[in-house]
Every structure is written in C-alpha cells, then in structure tokens.
C-alpha cells in the first residue's frame, strides 16, 4: 500500500507539471484553433532559458525563473506576430505543419546556442525529503505541486474574474461573435499564445529539477496531448485534471510494469477515452450542423 | 488562331491514361530523366563528361533510392490524408508492420522476395483495417490523436516482437532476390524501386478514376452527402486505410531489405512527422504533390548539408555554427522554408506545377 501511495504521490508531482503544460496547450487550442505540436519544445526552451540565466548570468534559481518566464512571454508574442498571425484561418493541417516546422527550428536553435551536451541546473530547488506515514515526500515534489497549484489557481482567477479573461473565453467560445462585440481578437490570440508559452516555460523550469536538461525534454509535449484529450480539448480545468491523471497512470505503470510501458499505458488510456468518450471528462458534446 | 482544349470532352479520354497529346511529352521527358539518373549519379559519366562531386551536389544513388522509398510512402499517406481526409499519424507503424513481416517470412522462413512483399501487403491491410476502426467514430484532430496512440502501442508491440524473436540490436534481413536476380547494387535497387513506384502510380491513378476512388473523395468532402448518395462511408474509410497501409507495408518491407537491418528506433515519431510534412508541403490531395514534397523533404537536407560542408570554420558569426552544428542548421533552414512555403503557397508545391501547366494550355492567352 505504501508503495502504491508512493507512486501516486510522485505521479501527482509529475502530473502537476503535465497539467501546467496541457493548460497552455488547451488555452492556445481553445482560442486560436492551433494544435500546437511545438508545446513540448516550448517546455524545453523554458528549461534552457532558466539554465542560460543561471549559467551565463550567474543568477540564483528564483531570479533565473522570473527571467526565463519574461523571455518566454516575449517569445510567445514574437511567435504570434511573426509566425501565427499571417497564417490564422488556414486549414487545421496547415497549422499543424507550421507548429511542426516551429519545433524543428526551436530544437535546432537551442542546440546551436547551448550545445548538444546534457545540462543540470547549477542552482536547484532545495533537496531533501520527509516521511509521512511511510511515504517519502521529497521537497522538490512538494514545491513543484505547490507552484503548479498556485500557477493554475492564478490562471483560473484570471479567466473567471478579469476582463481580459472574460474576453478570452468569449473568443474561445465563438471568435466571430466576440469580435462583433468589440473584443480585439488579435490581441486575445497574442495573450493566449503568450500565456501558453509562459505556462510551458514554467513547466520546463520545474521539470528541469526532476530531469536532466536536454533536447529530449520536449517529449513531454507528447504527454500534453493525452492530458488535454482526457480532460476535454476545450476545458481548462479538464487539462489540469487530465495532467494529474496521466501523471499518476504513468508512474503506476512505470512502477508496476516497467519503464518502457509508461508511455504505452498513457496512450492506451488516450485511445480508450477517444473511443468511449471523445469529448473527454469535462468536454461538452459538439453539435455539428449539416 | 488555334483552338486549345482546356476541358476534356468525352469520358473515354477522361478515363484514359494519356488524356492529351502533351501527356506524351511528359512521359518521354520522365523516361529520359529516369534513364539519365543512374548514369549521372551512379556512374558519374555521361557522353564522356565526368561529373564532379559539386556538379551533382554531393548526391549519389543511395540518397536517391532513399528518396524513392520516401516518395512511395508519401503517395500512400496522401491516399489517406489527402484523398479521404483521414489524418493518420500511424504511418511509421505500418512501415514497421511491413518490416516485421519481412523479417519473419524472409529471414526466418526463408521465403523469396515477391511472396514476402505480398504477405507484408496482406498483413498491412489487416492491421490497417484494425487501426482504421477509430476513424468510424472520430474525425480530424481526434482521429489524429487516436492514430498517434496506435503508433506508440504498435511500436511497443514491435519492440516486444523484436526482443522475442531477434536480438535487441534489431532485425536482420537477407539480400533481396527475385529468382536468380539478386537486388544487391544501388543501381539494381534504383530500377526495382522505379518499377514499384511506377506500379503504385499506375494503380492509384486507376483507382482514383474509378467508383471507389471517387467515393474516397466524396467521403472526404461531405460524409453525410456521400452516405445519402448510397455510399457506405465507414466501409469507404476502412478501404482507404486498407489501400494506404497495403502500399506502406510493402514499401516498409522493401525499405527493410534495402537497409538490411532495422530496429525499433528506425520508426520514430520523427519519421511519421516527416511523411506528414512531405504530403502537406507538396500539396494535400495530390499524388504529384506527394512526390514533390517527398523529394524536397529528403533531398534538400542533403543539398544543404553538402553546401555547408566546405564552409571555412573561421568565417565570422556563422562559420562555427555551420561546421559544428551542421545538422541543426539544416533543420532550422528546413523549418523556415516550410513556414515560408505554407505562408505564400498554402496549397503546396504542386500549385507551381499546376500554374505552369495551366499557362502552357492557355498559351498564347494571358495566364
């Protein structure tokens, strides 16, 4: 039982990162209809930005994190203005291809700037662990869960109570009707992509405390898709719940079966969800008119 | 003033292989081109002229053969994504199915090449129909994710298969041979692949001119209208999966024979995304586009790599970047190029060719 609880706890820690990344992914998808294949690469960029700030500018972790998030926001704005804005309104597949191209560019540029070797953060979140009822809780895991929870809470408050949040939800619901009501669609798209990039970068900064910083970090993007689908592609709380669930499932199958099975189990769950309830846990059934 | 026919006026010509007199020109140019390729890139000699490395951009027949395999793969993916509108990321998995079958039938049981290829195709059809089942419920993005899930699941099965029957290093393959004709040189591979490509092109062209091909397109454009016209849309979708996966499995088996050795890492998601890119860059829903896209996607990195090989490392700013991170630079350039193509030609590369053909037909009138 202790073993099981242990897997669940570490699954929740990884899952809260997945949730954060999936949140950004869903946000971009909901407001701009871009299925962002480069979400995982943005996570990697976040991790590398943090590394760059620590290694080259000698900052402590917290300052590096803030710098990385600011740079990520600027990057998001740049992506929207240069790459996505001229392409909006194209078919879904064209947009998918654009994000794939983006991921090629990002991976190349990151390796060119930082070199091909794996990195570890010179200044990490405090290590150590405490034991509660036979379950080891590492401080890193607890901090990750705490930070992710705070970030998600902030975004929820932002979407529910701020004017911009309301406008963004309106754009996500029906962009034309929202534009008629005077919402600046392009500005909302920019905000969505900036927030999506920042959440991805935040996920990267947290993930870098659990894993080595390498271009492989972008594989987390492949976990964000199942998380998003599980929660419902259009639901922001769904993304978080999906992320946590996927994290726990992954840890359980890695623990009880073997490491290579984790991905497969996650995708098996994705397939089942798609076949049984394609709209996800929180998704509303789409009404299609002929 | 010469009257130029833009439209075809009878069904016999519409169904025919050569619709216009100008089709023959294209065929002759293509045949001469295909004959020249092994002479130029293989022997390096043509009419007494020796081609230096830089004149042929550092290409050789191996690169061209790999490109031909990619061309067939892209054409098959286009049947699914382009003609039937089913977005599938399970492409690499079908290549793996073909390779698996070839390893079992060819290496283990010692079957000759042709039966192995046919068996690979049949197994491909079976797996394709199973993988296609989600397409009966899901469309668009959801189908894409379902096939992505199947990709990971099938690769996991492949890895288990590889570890159970072969070594962790991968699957070994015999030399491909048809009767006593052993396909063991690059030149022989070139002609084998050209024959396969020709068969696939011919078969698909006939298919798409038939009732079945048109039902693929109808199911893509409006599934409800198609079913109200009496088409069995679920069956059409499964048929499209079957056609596509048949071709892919066969080419997967050939690819395995060509490389001689394969492992689970040969079928990564990068490979799938590459095929996807070929179809979209070339122009969705066009066989010619798939060919162009596949050639661009496989050959351009070679050209770029070759172009950056002789760069002096001491060139300011970019010198070190181009020599140390050649692969990365190439992928960045490819990425930028894709974005530019899609920005200015969302219909893909084939639209350039269509514009040329159109201008020729309309000549001397303005385009």
HADDOCK unambig.tbl for C-alpha pairs under 7 A between the chains (distance, minus, plus):
assign (segid A and resid 87 and name CA) (segid B and resid 343 and name CA) 6.44 0.50 0.50
assign (segid A and resid 97 and name CA) (segid B and resid 277 and name CA) 6.52 0.50 0.50
assign (segid A and resid 98 and name CA) (segid B and resid 339 and name CA) 5.82 0.50 0.50
assign (segid A and resid 101 and name CA) (segid B and resid 335 and name CA) 4.30 0.50 0.50
assign (segid A and resid 101 and name CA) (segid B and resid 336 and name CA) 6.99 0.50 0.50
assign (segid A and resid 101 and name CA) (segid B and resid 338 and name CA) 6.28 0.50 0.50
assign (segid A and resid 101 and name CA) (segid B and resid 339 and name CA) 6.56 0.50 0.50
assign (segid A and resid 102 and name CA) (segid B and resid 335 and name CA) 6.24 0.50 0.50
assign (segid A and resid 104 and name CA) (segid B and resid 331 and name CA) 5.92 0.50 0.50
assign (segid A and resid 104 and name CA) (segid B and resid 332 and name CA) 6.09 0.50 0.50
assign (segid A and resid 104 and name CA) (segid B and resid 335 and name CA) 5.61 0.50 0.50
assign (segid A and resid 105 and name CA) (segid B and resid 331 and name CA) 6.49 0.50 0.50
assign (segid A and resid 105 and name CA) (segid B and resid 332 and name CA) 4.29 0.50 0.50
assign (segid A and resid 105 and name CA) (segid B and resid 335 and name CA) 5.38 0.50 0.50
assign (segid A and resid 108 and name CA) (segid B and resid 328 and name CA) 4.34 0.50 0.50
assign (segid A and resid 108 and name CA) (segid B and resid 329 and name CA) 6.34 0.50 0.50
assign (segid A and resid 108 and name CA) (segid B and resid 331 and name CA) 6.23 0.50 0.50
assign (segid A and resid 108 and name CA) (segid B and resid 332 and name CA) 5.51 0.50 0.50
assign (segid A and resid 109 and name CA) (segid B and resid 332 and name CA) 6.98 0.50 0.50
assign (segid A and resid 112 and name CA) (segid B and resid 321 and name CA) 6.80 0.50 0.50
assign (segid A and resid 112 and name CA) (segid B and resid 325 and name CA) 6.16 0.50 0.50
assign (segid A and resid 112 and name CA) (segid B and resid 328 and name CA) 6.84 0.50 0.50
assign (segid A and resid 264 and name CA) (segid B and resid 152 and name CA) 5.95 0.50 0.50
assign (segid A and resid 264 and name CA) (segid B and resid 153 and name CA) 5.54 0.50 0.50
assign (segid A and resid 264 and name CA) (segid B and resid 156 and name CA) 6.96 0.50 0.50
assign (segid A and resid 267 and name CA) (segid B and resid 149 and name CA) 4.77 0.50 0.50
assign (segid A and resid 267 and name CA) (segid B and resid 152 and name CA) 6.98 0.50 0.50
assign (segid A and resid 268 and name CA) (segid B and resid 149 and name CA) 6.57 0.50 0.50
assign (segid A and resid 270 and name CA) (segid B and resid 149 and name CA) 6.75 0.50 0.50
assign (segid A and resid 271 and name CA) (segid B and resid 146 and name CA) 5.46 0.50 0.50
assign (segid A and resid 271 and name CA) (segid B and resid 149 and name CA) 6.01 0.50 0.50
assign (segid A and resid 274 and name CA) (segid B and resid 146 and name CA) 6.72 0.50 0.50
assign (segid A and resid 275 and name CA) (segid B and resid 134 and name CA) 6.68 0.50 0.50
